[in-house]
Amino acid sequence: MQDHNPLSAIGAINTIESAFQVKNNLRRAHAVGLAFDAKFQPTGAAEPFTTAAHLQQKEVSAIVRFSHSSTKPNPHKKMNPIKGMAVRFQLTANTFTNLTMANIPVFISETPEEFINLLQTFERDKSDWSKRLDFLLHDADYRAFATILRKLKPFKNFETLHYYALHTYYLINERQQKQAVRFEWQPVTSNESNMEGTDMESTLIKKVQSGELIQFRLLIQLAESGDPVDNPAIAWPSNRRKIEAGVLTLLSLRPDNAEKLVFDPTVTTPGLECSEDPVLRFRSSAYAESARRRGAND
């Protein structure tokens, strides 16, 4: 899927490269992370809403990448509060679908243009992260998002964070009925063990290699009439119904760290469609441009 203006994606990547430290071989955002092979066991609870293969009854393999949102190869992790969790569901040998999430419930802007304008502001002002956050807090367009960032609880690891897909998708069933939804990964309680490593990455690797169960529940929030489906900057009411669609289990560390993979959130499968959200559609071209510049091909 291509966004409405591929040039805007090129401009966004150009601005990121100008405003932030970027290494040519790394992603232009969420540059540093670690990846695992995993399995996803659906509960079948989503079957009435969709024909999507990974949301039926059959277990599917998956690849999971956790990341820091920074563009830098050595991010200051506590000053970099947004973390990512990208999942590729491997449907067949040659087909897959992705869910790309972050530990925040909404996106910073309603449109790609607003996002690029913000990046350009950061490009002109080389302030550190704390000063940029102050800027966001004093700008009416970004105050709500900045408030969320300030309220993020201190964290020690990737595996106890709650992740959100930010954008709306449509589930489509056999009768071609559409249901607008948003996806979440909810960590299971057992992820909160006391095992410690030297950093977030080593702690998670030690847990998986020692045989600890590291799991996430896939929650699907169902929209009701009037809920915005094309604005990722607005959260839906908390009382919207959620179903548990399956459980993701980490299996082993990937030697290749999934560095060549592109977790484009617009790659869907029959029974699942992207919404009209302009930011979601923009991300496809932005991911493609980032991948082209770093030499990724999948």
N, C-alpha and C positions, 0 to 999 in steps of 0.2 A: 504493500500500500504506500502511495506517495502522498505527501502533504500538498496543500493547496498552492504553495509557493516554494519550490525547492531552493530558490535563491535565498530565502530567509533562513533556511537551515545552514547553507554555506556561510551566510553572514554571522549566524550564531556561533558556529565553530571558529570562524575567524576571530570573533570577539573574545571567546574563551581563551584562545591561544595568545591573544594580545594582553588580556587582563590578568591571566594566571600563569603560573609556571607549568609548562606542559612538556612532556617527553614524547618524542615522535612515535615511539613504539607502544605507548599506553593509551587507554581510552581517554577521551577529552573530559569526561566526568566519571566519578567512581573509578579512578585509575588503579587503585590498589585494592586487592581483595584475595580471597581464597575460595576454592571450589571443591565440591564433593559430588561423588556419585550417590544417588539416592533412589528410593522407591516411593511410589504414591499409591495408596490403597483407597479407592473411592468407597464411600458408604452407600451409594445408590440414592441418597436423598435428593440429588439434583436431577435424577432421571425424568421426573414429570415435567421439567422445565427445558431440557436440552437433549439433543442427540450426540453431543460432543463425546468423542471416544474416551477421553481421560476422565469423564465424570459419570461413567456407567458403573459396572460392578468389577471390571477386570483391572488388576494391578498393572501399572505402567512404570517403566524406568524413568528417571529424571536426573537432571544435572542442576546443582544449586551453587550459586555464587553469592557470597557475602562480601560487602565492600564498604569503604569509606567514600563519602561523596566528593572528597577533595580531588583536584586535578594533579596534586603533587605526588611524587613517588614516595615521599616520607612525610605523611600528614601528621600534624599534631592532633592526636586522636580525640582528646577530650575537648579540644577547641573546634572539633569537626563533628557536631552532634548528629548530623543526618547520616544514617547508615542504610545500605541497600541490601535487598534479598531478591535475586533474580532466579527464576526457575524455568527450565526447559523440560517440558513433558515430551518424551520420545514416543511417538504414536506408532510408527513403523520404522524400518531402516532408513527411510528417506523423508519422513514427514514428522513435524513437531509443532507444538504451540508453546508460547511463552507467557509467563506472568512476571512482570517486573515491578517490584514494590519498594517502599521506603518506610521508615519508622515515623512517618508523619501522616495525618489523615487527609490533608489537602495540599494542593500545589500552590506555589507562590503567586501565580498569575492566572487570569482567565483566558488569555490569548498568547500565542507565540510572540506577537509584536510587543506586548508588555514585558515579556520575559527578556527579549533581546534588548529592549530599552534599559532594563535593569542591569543587564550585563555591561552595556555601554557606560552606564553610570559608574560601575565598579572599575571599568577600564580607565576612566578619567581620574578616579579617586583610588589611589593605591593603598587605601587604609587596610588595617588588619581586620580580622573577622569580627571582633567585638565592636569596632567602630562602624562596620557595615551593618551590624545588627541594630545599633542605635539609629542609623539612618532609616532602616526599615520601620522601626518603631515610631518614627516621627513622620512617616509618609502614610497618608490615609489609605492609599491603594494597597499597601503591604503590611499594615499594622496588625491585622488579624493573624497573618502567617508568622510574623515576628514574635507575636505573643505566644504562639504555639511553641516556637523554638525555645523561648525563655523558660517555658514550663516543662520542657523535656527533663525527665528525672535522670539523675546520674546513673550511668550504666557501666557494667564491668565487661560485658560480653555481647556477642551477636545473638546467642541462642535464647536469651530471655526477652528480646524485644518483640513488640507487636508491629507487624508490617502491613501496609495498605497499598493497594494498587492505584489509588488516586483517581483513576478514570472510570467512567461507566462503560460497561459492555452490555450486549444483549445475548441472553440465552434463547435458543429457538428449539421448540420441541417438534415432534412428528407432525403435529397439526399446523405447523408454521406459525405458532403463537409466540410472540416475543415478550420477554420479561427483562426489563432493565435491572442490572445488578452491579454491585461493587464487590471486589474480592479482598480478603484479608488473610494473613497468616497469623494464627494465634499460637504462641509457644505453650507446650504442655508444662505442667508444674514440675515434672521430674527433670526438666532442663536446668533447674536452679540448684544444681549440686554445688558442693563447696570445693570441688577440685579447682586448683589454680595453676596458671602458667605464668610465664614472664610477660605476656601480653594477651590481647583478645584472641589473636590467631592461634597462638600456641595452646591456650586453654581449650579452645574448641577442638583442635587437632588431638590433644591428649584424651579428651573425653571420648571422641569417636574411636580412636585407636585402642582405648582400654575396654571398649564394648558397651559404654554407656548409651542408652537410648536417647538420641536427640531427635525430637519430633515436633512437628507443627500441624495444627488443625487448619484445614482450609475452610474458612467461613465465607458464605455468600449472603450479602445483604440485599434484600429485595426492595426495589423502589415502589413507592405508591404514587398515586396521581399528584402531580404538582412538584415532585422532586426534580431538581435540575439534572438533566442527563448530559448537558454539553458544557458544564462549568466545573472544572476540577478544583476551583478555589473555594467551593461551598460544600460543607459536609451535609449529609442527610441526617434527619432526626435520629437520635439514638434508639428510639422505640421501634424502628423499622425491623421487621422480622428477619432473622438470620437462620440459615441452615448450615449444618456441618457436612461438607461435601466429601471429605476424605482426610487421610492422615499421611503426612510426608515424613519419611524416616531417612536420616543421613546414614550412609553405609561406609564410605571410605573416601579418603583424600584423593583428588585427581592429580596425577603427576604433571599433567599439562596445565593445570590451574585454569582450564577453560579460557585461556588467553585469546584464542582465535575465534571464539564463539561470539556472536552478536545476539544479545537478548532483546531483540526488537519487540516491544509490547503490542505491535499491531499484527504480528503473525498469529493468525487464528486458525480454526479448523471448523468443518461443518457442524452446525449447532451452536456456534459462538461467533459473534460479530462485534466489531468496534462501533462505538457510538459516534455521534456527530461532533464530539469534543474536538475543537481545533488543535488543542495542545497535544492530544493523543495522536492525531493524524500527522502533526508536525514532527513528532519524535521519530517516525520511520525514516524520513529523509535525513534528520540529524544523526541518527545512529549509523545510517549508511555512509554519510560523509566522514564521520569519525572513524569508521572501520576502514574506509578507503585510505585515509591518511596514515593509519597505523599498520596497514598491510594485512588486516584480517580478511578472511574470505568465506566465512560460513555464518 
